[in-house]
Amino acid sequence: PHWMTPWKIGSVIEDDIEKPRWWAQAIMIGSIIGAVLLVMGGFGTRLGMWSYSGGFTVASGGVLLAAAGFFLGVIGYIVALRKGLKAERSNILIALVICTILLVQVGMQMNAVSSVPAIHNISTDTQDPPAFDALVAVREAEGANPLAYDASVLAQQQQQSYPWVQTLKVPTNPGIVLNQAVSVLEDLGLEVVNVSVEQGIAEATDTTFWFGFKDDVVVRVRENAESGSLVDVRSVSRVGRSDLGVNAKRIGAILQGLRG
């Protein structure tokens, strides 16, 4: 009506807008908190806010909230449909999308764990694996996984899952290949911490994006008795039992880079 003032019109419009019920809002807020916990579990660990175990605990809380949010969201959406509650549907749909994305990501990680052997020490040469030098003290100071490569336990599992992880033969002399190896490591984003021409090795550390896990790599270049050079690469995780296949994948990338 013409006699209504602007503030009265606004009040009427606000009253006409149906607000979603508390349970629909709670489901959406819970899903958002779950996403925040899952992300912060990883980045908080990388930033040094807590230990790896603390980060996993925080992330696990996010996963639990995502699972609960998905379950309650499905039930809530069915209720909203049956009772014709339009305002609740958008909140619940947002929550379902968030929870689905989180659970799919976690599912992919779990699938990766089950699809590869529970090992984290990978070497192209399983009988005489390249030895670390400068990184030994760094790993010991952090209480990292032991570097010993038990071929009787690891070699068969590794060769069955990663048969392409093998010594690389190149026609170039060792000195040039070692320099190429350093360039490849840097191009892949690894931090080169030691290069020894005398030992024919280059050591580097790779840090994962999310949790900040550190894996150490050593590239060994030796003269081939026939001609050229023999290149061996070893990649070892500092923490954890399974590496989700990351070490073998990294070795493959390094070998491919050296192939040119």
N, C-alpha and C positions, 0 to 999 in steps of 0.2 A: 504493500500500500504506500501511497505517496507520503503519508504522514510518518512513516518509520524512519528513524535516524540511521546513519551508517553503522553505528555500533550495535543497534538492535538487529539490523539485517545480518551482520556478521555473527551475532549470537544465535540467530535462528539457523543459519547455515551450519554452524558448528554443532548445534543440537541435532541437525538432520543427518550429519555424517556418523555412520555407525562405527564405533570403535571395536577393534577385535577383542575378544575375551582374553582374560589373563593367561589362560593355558596356552593359547596360540602364541601370544607374545613370549611366554616362557620358553616354548619350544624353539622359537627363532633365536632368542637371546642365548639359550644353551648351545645351539649350533655355532653361533658366532664365537662364544667363549671357547668351544672345542677347537675351532680353527686357530684361534689365537694361541692356545696352549700347544697345539701341535707344531706350529711355526716357531714359537718361542722356545720350545724344548730343544730344537736344533740350534737356532741362532744364539740362544742364551748360552749354550755350551760352547759354541765357537767364540763368543765374546768373553768367556771366562766367568760367567755369572754363577755357574755351578759345574759339578763334575759330570762325566759321561753318564754315570748312573742316575744322577739327579736330572739330567736332561731327558733320559729315557722315562723317568717317572713322570715328569711334566708332560711329555709327549703322549705317554700312555693314558694320562687323564683326558687329554684331548680326544684320543681314539674312543675311549669309553663314552664320552659325551656325544661324539658323533654317532656311535652305534645306538645309544639311547635316543638321541634326537631323531634318527631315521625311523626307529621302531615306533616311537610316540607320534612322529609326524605322519606316518602312514595311517595310524589309527585316527589321529585328529582330522586328517583330510577326509577320511570316510565319514566321520561324524559330521563334519561341516557340509559335505555333499548331501547327506540324508536329511539334515535339518535345515538346509538352505542358508547356511551361515556364510555369506559372501565375504565379509570383512576378514574372516579367519583364514580364508584360502590363500591369499597372497602371502601372509606371514609364514604359513606352513610350507608353501611351495618354495619360498626362499630358503627355509630351513632344510628342506629335503634336497635341494640342489647343493647346498654347502656340505651337508653330511654325505651325500653320494660322492662328491669329488674327493673328500677326505678318505672315505672308505675305499674308493677305487685305488687311490695312491698307496694306501697301506696294503691293500690286497696285492698290488703289483710287487711291493717289496717282499711280502711273504712268499709270493710265487718265485721270486728270484732266489730266496733263501732255500726253497725246497728243490729248485732245479739245478743247483750246483753243489759240489761237495763242500763239506764244512772245513775248508782249509784256507789259509791266508798267506802261505809261503810258496810262491811260484817261481820256477827257474827254468830257463831253456836247457840248461845242463843239469840234469838231476843227479849225476854221479859226482861231478865236481862243480858245484854251484859257485858263482862269483861271490867273493868275500867282501863284506863291507869293511871300511877302515875308519874314517872320521865319524861316521854315524853310529858306530858301536857305542861310544861313550854317551852320545845323546840319548840313545834308546835305553841304555842302562840307567841313566839319571831319571828317566820318566817311568821306569819300571815296565817297559814295553814287553811285548811278546818275545820269547827267546828267538835267536837267529838260527839256531841249529836246524839244518835241513835233514830230516830223517827219511832217506830215500826208500827204506823198506815200508814206510807208512804212507808217504806223500806221493812218490813217483807214479805208482799205478793209478791212483785216483786222479792225479793231474793229467796224465797221458790219456786216460779214458775220456775226460771232460774237455780237455784242451789239447788235442793232438797236434795242433798247428804251432804250439809253443815249442819251437826247436831252434837250435843254434843256426845263426845266419852266416852264410858264406858270401863274402863280397870280394871283387877283384882288386880293390884299392888297398894301399899299404896301411898298416895300423895307425900311424900318426895322423893321417888325414881322416881316417874313419873315426878316431876318437874326437877330433874337432867337430866332425859332422854329428856325432852322438850328442855332444854338448848343445849344439844348435837345435837338434830335434827336441831335446829335453826342455829347453827354454821355450821353443815354439809351442809345446804342449802345455805350457803354463807351470812347469815344475820349477822349484827353487834349487838350482845347482849349488851344492855346498862344498864339493871337493872334486878336483880333477888332478889325477896323478899320472903323469906321462911315464914315470918309472914303472908303476904297477899296471899301467894301461887301463885305468878305471876312471869312471865318472860317477859321482854319487849325487843324488837329488832327492827332494822330498815333495810329495804331492799332498795338498790339503783339500779335502772335500768341501763343497760349497755350503752344505747345510749344517751338519754337526761339527765340521772342522776336523774330521778324522784325518790322521796323518799316515801316509804310506811311504815307505822308503824304497828307493830304486838304486841299483848299481848296474852300470853297463861295463862289461869287460871286453876289451879288444886285444886279441892275440894274433900273432903271425901264423898264417896257415902254412903247413909244411909243403903243400902243393903250390899255392900261389895266393896272393891277396891276404885277407884277414878272416878270422873267426870272431863273430860277435855273439856274446851271451848276455842276457838281461835277467835280472832277478828283481822281483817286487814283493815286499813284505809289509803287512799291516802292523801298526804298533799296538792296536787294541782289537779285541773281538776274535771270535773263533772262525766265523765265516766271513768272507770278503764280498759276497754276492757276485763273484766273478769279476770284480773290478781290477784286481791285479793282473789277471790274464789278459783282460781287455787292454789294459795300459801297456803291457809288454807287446801286444800285437800292434798297437799304434806306434810304438817306438821302432819296432822292426820295419813296419811299413814306411816310416819316415826315412829310415836308412836305406831302404830299397830305392827311394827316390821317386 
